[in-house]
Amino acid sequence: MTVLVLGGGLAGVACAHTLGDEGVDVLLVDRNDYHQFQPLLYQVATAQLPVQDIARPHRTIFREYPSVEVVTANVDEVSLAERTLRLADGQTLAGSHLVMAAGARPNFFGVPGAAQHAFPLYSVADAERLRIHLQEQLQGVAASGSTENDGMLDVVVVGGGPTGVETTGALVELMAAWAKTGRTPYRGQVTLVDRGTALLGAFNKKAHGYSHAKLTKHGATVKLEAGVASVHPDRVEFEDGTSIRARTVVWGGGESGAAIAQDAGPPAGRGGRIDAQPDLTVAGFPGVYAVGDVANIPDRDGATLPQLGSVAQQSGFWAAENILRELRGEPTKPFSYKDKGIMAMIGRNAAVAEVGKHRHEVEGPIAFAAWLGVHASLLSGAHSKTDAFLTWAWDYFDRDHAATVEASAAPKRIAWGDREADVPHISLDDRSSDHPDVREGAPT
């Protein structure tokens, strides 16, 4: 028997690891040759980390797993009924089981110009494109010699969830660092926009106020209860008729299930995702599991779990365990998620977390320790070591000053390894094929 795993993110890697530990034959299929650590994408975009440090080649991850074969290929079609994947080269892969772990894509909700002009943050290629774009804006301002703020360094971040808040905090620090170098005659303005009445809507009211206060204290502008009507190369227009000039728009306004899942067999559920049953199988498709961000995964009460790294990783492990139960002739078990809390890094010396059974809120250094612990545990599932990450993270948090970032320099690598196999092959090709527009109503 062979288990097909489509997607090499946290869920897919966790599933393949668990099956590989038991010697089960696995074909892990992904269009990229690397696993990406999404929680740190915003730090790549703001030049705090190089892209190679959050992209670990799959073949390196599974070097000591002889039963796991990595297939780097584009998948043109998925059939859940037949448990097959048709690759772009015409080859068809079949398995006794199929695990859908294809992840998510940004959801632009049909906003005109968003797919063409905004920068999403859902992949390492996205983050690297944004970093290069920001450097080009800086170079343009420095070369022009103009002292008038024409909006070249201004940024609008759409979405007040953790992605938007963390990105805004990092961008504010980046703008301050640029200004300190004297290379810019003015500081770029960062504006965070959200439809809701508060930032970090999934958190409690105290966190709403804390994140708002920290961001505005450091120079960001927060615009709430504002819907984006259209995105242009030089401005963002809102539904109330107002606009903000900006040459850079970062889109963190929502996500949808991967495009490959839309025509795989079952009708798409909320968010264009596959509805999973309590044991992570897909109703009507024996031997098929849906995990991670491509799936709507129910909790014990039937509510859908959020799209979090910890949910993805744990669901990947659980799907593998249920496949092993099937192979032993045992019944599968409903997924039991261990909630590690929710957290967001707002900037150096500023973080917020809700942890524990009763979601006790902590801020500052304690919140950062919680953030660090959860991210280190996620990282250890994909990397052979986390010591360099831990060292970097404490250094990041303890410093009171923002690192100066030169436009022509790349950030220093953590360097997980020196072998050629440890270098991912990252393409920055036309993003239109990566993130086709999704139209399914207004963002929430």
LINLIN-V106558 format. One record per residue. N is the residue number from 1. RES is the residue in one letter. NEAR is the number of other ideal C-beta (glycine too) atoms within 8 Angstrom. Layout:
{{N:RES:NEAR} {N:RES:NEAR}}
This chain:
{{1:M:8} {2:T:9} {3:V:16} {4:L:16} {5:V:14} {6:L:15} {7:G:15} {8:G:14} {9:G:14} {10:L:15} {11:A:17} {12:G:18} {13:V:16} {14:A:16} {15:C:17} {16:A:15} {17:H:13} {18:T:13} {19:L:15} {20:G:13} {21:D:7} {22:E:7} {23:G:5} {24:V:12} {25:D:8} {26:V:14} {27:L:12} {28:L:15} {29:V:14} {30:D:13} {31:R:6} {32:N:10} {33:D:10} {34:Y:13} {35:H:13} {36:Q:11} {37:F:11} {38:Q:11} {39:P:7} {40:L:11} {41:L:15} {42:Y:12} {43:Q:10} {44:V:16} {45:A:17} {46:T:14} {47:A:12} {48:Q:9} {49:L:12} {50:P:9} {51:V:12} {52:Q:9} {53:D:11} {54:I:14} {55:A:13} {56:R:14} {57:P:13} {58:H:15} {59:R:9} {60:T:12} {61:I:12} {62:F:13} {63:R:7} {64:E:4} {65:Y:10} {66:P:4} {67:S:10} {68:V:12} {69:E:8} {70:V:11} {71:V:10} {72:T:8} {73:A:10} {74:N:6} {75:V:13} {76:D:6} {77:E:7} {78:V:15} {79:S:10} {80:L:13} {81:A:6} {82:E:6} {83:R:13} {84:T:12} {85:L:12} {86:R:11} {87:L:14} {88:A:7} {89:D:5} {90:G:6} {91:Q:7} {92:T:8} {93:L:11} {94:A:8} {95:G:13} {96:S:7} {97:H:13} {98:L:15} {99:V:18} {100:M:18} {101:A:17} {102:A:11} {103:G:11} {104:A:12} {105:R:14} {106:P:13} {107:N:13} {108:F:13} {109:F:13} {110:G:8} {111:V:10} {112:P:7} {113:G:10} {114:A:16} {115:A:10} {116:Q:7} {117:H:9} {118:A:13} {119:F:12} {120:P:10} {121:L:14} {122:Y:11} {123:S:9} {124:V:14} {125:A:12} {126:D:15} {127:A:14} {128:E:13} {129:R:11} {130:L:13} {131:R:13} {132:I:9} {133:H:10} {134:L:13} {135:Q:11} {136:E:8} {137:Q:12} {138:L:13} {139:Q:10} {140:G:9} {141:V:13} {142:A:9} {143:A:6} {144:S:6} {145:G:4} {146:S:7} {147:T:5} {148:E:4} {149:N:7} {150:D:5} {151:G:10} {152:M:9} {153:L:16} {154:D:15} {155:V:13} {156:V:12} {157:V:15} {158:V:15} {159:G:13} {160:G:14} {161:G:10} {162:P:9} {163:T:10} {164:G:17} {165:V:16} {166:E:12} {167:T:15} {168:T:13} {169:G:16} {170:A:14} {171:L:14} {172:V:14} {173:E:13} {174:L:13} {175:M:14} {176:A:12} {177:A:12} {178:W:14} {179:A:10} {180:K:8} {181:T:9} {182:G:5} {183:R:8} {184:T:13} {185:P:5} {186:Y:8} {187:R:10} {188:G:11} {189:Q:11} {190:V:14} {191:T:14} {192:L:15} {193:V:15} {194:D:13} {195:R:8} {196:G:9} {197:T:4} {198:A:10} {199:L:15} {200:L:14} {201:G:10} {202:A:6} {203:F:12} {204:N:8} {205:K:6} {206:K:7} {207:A:13} {208:H:13} {209:G:8} {210:Y:11} {211:S:15} {212:H:11} {213:A:8} {214:K:12} {215:L:17} {216:T:10} {217:K:6} {218:H:11} {219:G:10} {220:A:13} {221:T:8} {222:V:11} {223:K:9} {224:L:11} {225:E:5} {226:A:11} {227:G:9} {228:V:14} {229:A:8} {230:S:10} {231:V:13} {232:H:9} {233:P:4} {234:D:7} {235:R:9} {236:V:14} {237:E:11} {238:F:13} {239:E:7} {240:D:6} {241:G:5} {242:T:6} {243:S:7} {244:I:12} {245:R:7} {246:A:13} {247:R:9} {248:T:12} {249:V:14} {250:V:17} {251:W:13} {252:G:12} {253:G:12} {254:G:9} {255:E:10} {256:S:12} {257:G:15} {258:A:11} {259:A:6} {260:I:9} {261:A:15} {262:Q:8} {263:D:6} {264:A:11} {265:G:9} {266:P:11} {267:P:3} {268:A:9} {269:G:9} {270:R:5} {271:G:10} {272:G:11} {273:R:16} {274:I:15} {275:D:11} {276:A:15} {277:Q:9} {278:P:7} {279:D:9} {280:L:15} {281:T:13} {282:V:15} {283:A:7} {284:G:4} {285:F:11} {286:P:4} {287:G:9} {288:V:13} {289:Y:14} {290:A:15} {291:V:19} {292:G:16} {293:D:13} {294:V:16} {295:A:15} {296:N:11} {297:I:14} {298:P:11} {299:D:9} {300:R:5} {301:D:4} {302:G:5} {303:A:6} {304:T:8} {305:L:9} {306:P:7} {307:Q:7} {308:L:8} {309:G:11} {310:S:12} {311:V:13} {312:A:17} {313:Q:13} {314:Q:12} {315:S:17} {316:G:19} {317:F:11} {318:W:13} {319:A:14} {320:A:15} {321:E:10} {322:N:14} {323:I:14} {324:L:12} {325:R:11} {326:E:11} {327:L:8} {328:R:6} {329:G:4} {330:E:6} {331:P:4} {332:T:8} {333:K:10} {334:P:6} {335:F:13} {336:S:7} {337:Y:11} {338:K:6} {339:D:6} {340:K:7} {341:G:11} {342:I:11} {343:M:14} {344:A:15} {345:M:10} {346:I:13} {347:G:12} {348:R:9} {349:N:7} {350:A:11} {351:A:14} {352:V:16} {353:A:15} {354:E:14} {355:V:10} {356:G:7} {357:K:4} {358:H:4} {359:R:10} {360:H:7} {361:E:11} {362:V:11} {363:E:10} {364:G:9} {365:P:7} {366:I:9} {367:A:13} {368:F:11} {369:A:8} {370:A:14} {371:W:13} {372:L:12} {373:G:8} {374:V:13} {375:H:13} {376:A:12} {377:S:9} {378:L:14} {379:L:11} {380:S:8} {381:G:10} {382:A:11} {383:H:10} {384:S:6} {385:K:6} {386:T:9} {387:D:6} {388:A:10} {389:F:12} {390:L:10} {391:T:8} {392:W:10} {393:A:11} {394:W:9} {395:D:8} {396:Y:9} {397:F:12} {398:D:6} {399:R:8} {400:D:5} {401:H:4} {402:A:9} {403:A:7} {404:T:7} {405:V:11} {406:E:6} {407:A:9} {408:S:5} {409:A:6} {410:A:5} {411:P:9} {412:K:5} {413:R:7} {414:I:9} {415:A:7} {416:W:10} {417:G:8} {418:D:4} {419:R:6} {420:E:4} {421:A:9} {422:D:10} {423:V:7} {424:P:11} {425:H:7} {426:I:12} {427:S:5} {428:L:7} {429:D:6} {430:D:4} {431:R:9} {432:S:8} {433:S:6} {434:D:8} {435:H:11} {436:P:8} {437:D:8} {438:V:12} {439:R:6} {440:E:9} {441:G:4} {442:A:6} {443:P:9} {444:T:4}}
